[in-house]
Amino acid sequence: MSEEDGLSAAVASAPSRRVSQGPVMPIGGAEETKPGGEVLERFVDLAGGENARIANIPTASDDPQRSGEGYAKLFRELGAKKADWLRVEQRADANAEEALALLREATGIYITGGDQARLVRLLVGTLVGECIRMRNADGVIVAGTSAGASILSALMMAGGTGIGGDSNGAAARKGMVDVVAGFGLLQDIIVDQHFSQRGRMGRLLSVFAGTPGLVGIGLDEDTAVLIDREGTLEALGSNMVTIVDGRDTISDYFDRQNGEVLTITGSSLHVLADGRLFDLDVRRAIGLETQ
């Protein structure tokens, strides 16, 4: 085998790109908030349990104070030693020492749901966003629910464009959702939430088709994935996780006009229940024998 052939083989078998990260937990929204709810109890446990110090980021909410205080109280009820929330009303607040100090002492960071555009407008590219990445690389767990789940990736869907109507329950069409920058904790992955409940397969595929090689993750409500430093994904919660692998995907995305239905072939579809594991590097389930 020539050196050139050897290089080609190495490239062909290379894992997905992954920056240095700690545990990341995207949640599909509407998670159980009472004691006994698997998803949030797991988050608090990974943040340190009775020694956990939770920094809650309610920036996406239409009432950040109410959301921030509510989640802080909830995390204390779930056993955290301390929980407080980030006060960010304008972009300058996300570059202020007060916000950074809260994140620096946190052992767990939690981003609530709401308006994804507010998260981008107020946090992406700020010192808060950079601090979140650095703390996660140091091993601090970062979780987000609904809009807070989508922003954990390098790319995120910011909402429907109106092309083809409401993106919920719609066929996969070119240009049906906007794609913007997220926090970049997860590379080569795009996350959608409220997945089965709002019929979002079409809109996930519309983004997936235009960004070949992505792993698309659709999270149902009260369901999450925990992704560790080694790229192992664990499904958590009461519903299902949908994973679409685009490494071998071919589509006609670039031959279509905005609003036209897309053709997408060669994708692999995986559905995981609570407790199942998936290797994001080689893109296959762990612990399921081929029948």
Phi and psi in degrees as a GROMACS rama.xvg file:
@    title "Ramachandran Plot"
@    xaxis  label "Phi"
@    yaxis  label "Psi"
@TYPE xy
-75.3101  162.559  SER-2
-59.7198  -36.942  GLU-3
-64.6517  -43.0548  GLU-4
-63.5443  -39.8619  ASP-5
-62.1189  -39.8987  GLY-6
-64.6258  -41.3109  LEU-7
-62.0272  -41.8324  SER-8
-63.7189  -39.8105  ALA-9
-65.2038  -42.0199  ALA-10
-64.9437  -41.1566  VAL-11
-63.1326  -31.1254  ALA-12
-100.335  6.52311  SER-13
-66.402  143.317  ALA-14
-73.7015  169.132  PRO-15
-61.1708  149.104  SER-16
-69.886  134.838  ARG-17
-143.144  122.061  ARG-18
-76.1025  167.205  VAL-19
-61.7978  126.78  SER-20
-150.396  159.447  GLN-21
-100.415  -161.921  GLY-22
-68.1027  137.027  PRO-23
-127.39  133.603  VAL-24
-130.103  89.6656  MET-25
-75.1262  139.048  PRO-26
-124.168  140.017  ILE-27
-77.9062  3.69439  GLY-28
96.8191  162.512  GLY-29
52.7565  38.3697  ALA-30
-70.9836  150.888  GLU-31
-64.5042  126.327  GLU-32
-106.434  -1.05918  THR-33
-86.3553  154.826  LYS-34
-53.1052  135.717  PRO-35
104.424  -13.774  GLY-36
-69.0828  121.198  GLY-37
-61.3533  -42.9622  GLU-38
-66.2795  -54.408  VAL-39
-71.0716  -33.6154  LEU-40
-65.051  -37.232  GLU-41
-65.4401  -40.094  ARG-42
-60.4418  -48.365  PHE-43
-63.076  -40.6861  VAL-44
-60.5297  -44.7014  ASP-45
-69.9652  -22.1034  LEU-46
-82.4177  -4.58511  ALA-47
124.343  1.85487  GLY-48
60.9936  -124.824  GLY-49
-69.2063  -11.8141  GLU-50
-102.751  6.50467  ASN-51
-68.0162  141.093  ALA-52
-122.469  107.276  ARG-53
-98.6692  128.358  ILE-54
-103.2  115.713  ALA-55
-100.993  133.104  ASN-56
-114.386  98.8607  ILE-57
-96.8182  25.3832  PRO-58
-59.1749  -32.0552  THR-59
-73.5787  -18.0477  ALA-60
-71.0077  150.83  SER-61
-77.4937  -11.0305  ASP-62
-137.511  77.9206  ASP-63
-58.2503  -37.0662  PRO-64
-64.2953  -47.3471  GLN-65
-62.0021  -45.415  ARG-66
-65.445  -44.6009  SER-67
-62.6519  -46.0098  GLY-68
-67.9992  -36.0202  GLU-69
-65.7436  -44.9719  GLY-70
-70.095  -35.524  TYR-71
-61.3517  -43.3578  ALA-72
-63.5587  -42.5185  LYS-73
-60.8633  -45.6683  LEU-74
-66.3886  -33.314  PHE-75
-67.2829  -38.5046  ARG-76
-65.4157  -29.0087  GLU-77
-84.1385  3.51859  LEU-78
110.543  -1.47855  GLY-79
-67.0342  143.776  ALA-80
-67.4857  -38.0398  LYS-81
-149.795  143.635  LYS-82
-149.306  132.95  ALA-83
-143.172  171.668  ASP-84
-127.048  152.984  TRP-85
-83.948  125.894  LEU-86
-94.7083  102.262  ARG-87
-131.915  103.084  VAL-88
-101.482  -24.5514  GLU-89
-143.206  165.821  GLN-90
-60.0174  -34.9403  ARG-91
-60.0127  -30.9299  ALA-92
-64.0111  -27.5055  ASP-93
-81.6292  0.12371  ALA-94
-114.374  9.27114  ASN-95
-91.2825  152.257  ALA-96
-62.9563  -33.8208  GLU-97
-59.4056  -45.2341  GLU-98
-66.6395  -41.7366  ALA-99
-66.9775  -36.1489  LEU-100
-63.0296  -39.7514  ALA-101
-61.858  -42.8099  LEU-102
-70.0328  -36.6494  LEU-103
-65.0489  -29.8552  ARG-104
-94.4937  -4.05026  GLU-105
-75.6943  145.136  ALA-106
-104.124  -5.79813  THR-107
-152.802  138.581  GLY-108
-122.505  130.652  ILE-109
-128.989  127.744  TYR-110
-111.887  121.683  ILE-111
-80.7269  175.146  THR-112
-86.5528  -178.728  GLY-113
137.99  -134.588  GLY-114
-91.5636  113.34  ASP-115
-62.301  -32.697  GLN-116
-63.5045  -33.9601  ALA-117
-65.492  -38.6216  ARG-118
-62.4369  -43.6758  LEU-119
-66.6161  -48.2034  VAL-120
-62.831  -37.0646  ARG-121
-100.008  -21.4447  LEU-122
-121.722  -37.0084  LEU-123
-64.8343  130.031  VAL-124
86.1029  1.8686  GLY-125
-94.6601  175.171  THR-126
-65.9816  -30.5455  LEU-127
-61.6393  -46.4808  VAL-128
-60.3424  -41.8244  GLY-129
-66.3607  -39.3439  GLU-130
-65.5316  -38.2831  CYS-131
-59.9949  -44.8509  ILE-132
-62.4636  -43.4765  ARG-133
-66.4673  -42.5756  MET-134
-64.7046  -39.5991  ARG-135
-64.5322  -41.9574  ASN-136
-60.9514  -27.6144  ALA-137
-80.066  -5.22918  ASP-138
111.125  -0.130683  GLY-139
-75.0813  129.798  VAL-140
-70.7128  136.459  ILE-141
-122.154  122.719  VAL-142
-121.475  156.193  ALA-143
-151.495  143.757  GLY-144
-114.085  140.509  THR-145
56.4513  -118.241  SER-146
-55.7738  -35.7808  ALA-147
-67.091  -21.6048  GLY-148
-76.8856  -43.499  ALA-149
-64.5215  -34.8992  SER-150
-74.7629  -9.02532  ILE-151
-68.5519  -23.708  LEU-152
-85.8068  169.703  SER-153
-68.9987  -33.5647  ALA-154
-119.114  142.06  LEU-155
-140.763  151.121  MET-156
-82.657  126.161  MET-157
-99.3288  0.239534  ALA-158
135.288  166.981  GLY-159
-73.5574  147.466  GLY-160
-89.5191  -12.8405  THR-161
93.9412  -11.5853  GLY-162
-66.9314  123.34  ILE-163
78.8957  10.9354  GLY-164
89.0615  -160.66  GLY-165
-61.2093  128.764  ASP-166
-69.2439  -19.2826  SER-167
-71.2332  128.408  ASN-168
74.0565  10.7775  GLY-169
-98.03  159.821  ALA-170
-67.3284  156.59  ALA-171
-70.9286  115.174  ALA-172
-126.562  148.147  ARG-173
-65.85  131.562  LYS-174
80.5178  15.0132  GLY-175
-78.6453  -17.462  MET-176
-135.729  151.698  VAL-177
-82.9087  145.191  ASP-178
-122.012  125.687  VAL-179
-132.407  175.071  VAL-180
-73.7289  141.187  ALA-181
-110.264  -158.465  GLY-182
-76.924  -21.9657  PHE-183
80.2351  21.0846  GLY-184
-71.4437  -30.4419  LEU-185
-117.454  128.644  LEU-186
-103.861  150.822  GLN-187
60.88  25.0369  ASP-188
-136.125  141.468  ILE-189
-128.884  138.828  ILE-190
-117.353  133.186  VAL-191
-122.032  156.525  ASP-192
-130.984  173.406  GLN-193
50.8514  40.2449  HIS-194
-67.7399  -61.7584  PHE-195
-69.7732  -38.0692  SER-196
-62.5428  -30.5863  GLN-197
-113.172  10.3249  ARG-198
59.2708  55.7579  GLY-199
-102.267  15.6628  ARG-200
-61.3008  -42.1527  MET-201
-59.8882  -44.2915  GLY-202
-73.7915  -31.8763  ARG-203
-64.5338  -42.6356  LEU-204
-67.0187  -30.9315  LEU-205
-65.7874  -35.6903  SER-206
-76.4031  -44.0277  VAL-207
-54.4914  -41.2333  PHE-208
-65.8395  -33.9684  ALA-209
-87.1174  -6.11616  GLY-210
-131.6  73.9751  THR-211
-56.9052  143.326  PRO-212
95.2349  -9.72897  GLY-213
-68.8947  155.485  LEU-214
-100.23  120.578  VAL-215
-94.7759  128.545  GLY-216
-119.099  119.864  ILE-217
-106.157  121.817  GLY-218
-108.593  122.283  LEU-219
-71.8652  167.202  ASP-220
-66.2794  150.816  GLU-221
52.0892  37.0332  ASP-222
-143.289  144.113  THR-223
-143.979  169.745  ALA-224
-125.827  140.93  VAL-225
-108.562  118.064  LEU-226
-111.537  120.814  ILE-227
-95.1385  -179.761  ASP-228
-62.407  -26.2558  ARG-229
-89.1042  -0.313618  GLU-230
86.9338  16.4771  GLY-231
-89.43  129.26  THR-232
-104.216  133.056  LEU-233
-118.951  129.544  GLU-234
-82.5621  138.273  ALA-235
-133.805  146.942  LEU-236
109.894  -172.749  GLY-237
-91.4893  -10.4137  SER-238
-122.052  -150.48  ASN-239
-118.254  158.158  MET-240
-109.794  129.087  VAL-241
-107.325  127.832  THR-242
-122.453  127.634  ILE-243
-116.937  121.776  VAL-244
-100.289  123.879  ASP-245
-106.886  15.3594  GLY-246
-59.9739  -38.068  ARG-247
-104.678  14.7561  ASP-248
-74.1633  140.919  THR-249
-124.846  134.198  ILE-250
-140.35  168.21  SER-251
-102.408  27.9266  ASP-252
-52.8933  -46.2382  TYR-253
-82.8303  -2.16677  PHE-254
-100.474  -4.63415  ASP-255
-101.662  157.795  ARG-256
-93.7125  156.518  GLN-257
-53.387  131.482  ASN-258
96.0637  -14.3724  GLY-259
-81.289  147.434  GLU-260
-69.5356  141.221  VAL-261
-96.794  151.016  LEU-262
-106.686  128.248  THR-263
-135.707  122.417  ILE-264
-130.99  162.594  THR-265
81.6988  9.41432  GLY-266
-83.7219  154.645  SER-267
-108.525  133.037  SER-268
-111.657  130.544  LEU-269
-128.962  140.17  HIS-270
-126.029  126.412  VAL-271
-118.7  137.816  LEU-272
-97.5689  172.307  ALA-273
-49.0356  129.631  ASP-274
90.5869  -12.3369  GLY-275
-77.551  150.763  ARG-276
-115.841  151.196  LEU-277
-142.422  133.491  PHE-278
-91.9642  111.06  ASP-279
-73.7647  -20.76  LEU-280
-72.0911  -51.939  ASP-281
-95.0039  -7.06746  VAL-282
61.2958  57.7225  ARG-283
-153.85  156.355  ARG-284
-65.9828  151.675  ALA-285
-109.252  131.538  ILE-286
87.7126  7.84559  GLY-287
-109.694  118.097  LEU-288
-78.7945  141.536  GLU-289
-70.3446  129.77  THR-290
